[in-house]
Each structure stands twice: as C-alpha cells, then as structure tokens.
Amino acid sequence: MRVAGDDLPLVKRSLEGDARAFAELVRRYEGALYRLAWRMLRNDEEARDVVQETFLRVFRALATFDQERRFSTWILRIATNLCIDHCRRRRVKWVSIDDHGEDDDRPPLVLAGSEAPPDRLHRDAALARRLDELVARLPPIYRAILELRYKQQLAYEEVAEVLGVPLGTVKARLHRAHRHLKELLAQSGLGPESLQD
C-alpha cells in the first residue's frame, strides 16, 4: 500500500480529539480498504459495511495502537480480519466463470496505457475477469493473502504482520494459494501458460 506522508502525527492529533486528523486518516485509507474488502467479499454493500466497521473499530481502539508500528499494517489487519469473519458467517456464493450477466456488480476492468492491439486487450480483459472469478472461489485466507501481497503490494513481512502470523506461514499459505489457483485454472481449461504471452 502506498500512502503519502506519515500517519503518526495524524494518529496523535486524533487521540487529542482532532476530528479533522481522523477524517484525513479515513480519506487516506478508505479506497485501499474498500478494494481489499471488495476483492474478498465480491459485494459492494458488504465491502462498504466492512470499511465502515473498520473505521469504527479503529476509532474506538486508537488509544491501543502501538505507535512503534505502522498504522497502515494495523488498519489492514483489522479490515482483513473483519472480511475473514464475514466470509465465515455467510454462505459462499459460487459464481460461474462463464456467467457475465447484467447484474454483475464488479467494477469494470480498466487497462491503463496499453499499446496492445484491441483483440489482445479483449483477450487479456477476459482472462483477468476469469482469474478474478477463480480467486473468488478460494478460501478467504487465501484471497486475503493474494490481495495483500499482489494488489496492496505489501512485502512478505508486512503481510505476516497484517495477518498476525509468522513469515513462514505467509510463504506456505501463499504457496498453497498459488497451488489451488493453478488447480482451478486447469479445471477451467486455462493452464498456467494462459498467463504468459
């Protein structure tokens, strides 16, 4: 996760009752938290609820935040745990990899600045959609670890801190997530070679 500026002064001012400082923390993190929650839950309303609950918990527990640690890691950990808890409480909705109905509430895929020909762009967009759908079929902890590592671009050590697990556990879970995704790719008729040019 890339965040401009240092969060600690905002945390300290928030603890002193400065509502504008807390609003700035919300502004900095709401987008990243929403993307994390949406990718794990695949539902706009549920993702927004998780983001709101995350900020509520942060506000209530801000005095317990260890100021020697990174605020971004702490807030991501809260949001990730809420998403995992949410997934455990609800039945997983399986989505067909062939279904692209009009009620699909996912944001459209946007490819930035590509010089590829239109047919390649179409093929890549379709593959990205199918990969997203396959990732959505993984258990919540694997979705979380893939999101934190690849979408939020956290280092392995940061992922370990967010999830509250040892570094070796992160690497093992990431390996298992890759293995499960590879199996799903094979079952769907997409081999790992589909991911390469």
QUILINGI-V404360 format. One record per helix or strand of 2 or more residues. SS is the DSSP state (h for helix, s for strand). FROM is the first residue (numbers start at 1). TO is the last residue. Records with the same first field share a line. If there is no record, write none. Layout:
SS=FROM-TO  FROM-TO
This chain:
h=8-15  19-41  44-64  71-89  118-136  140-151  156-163  167-187  192-195
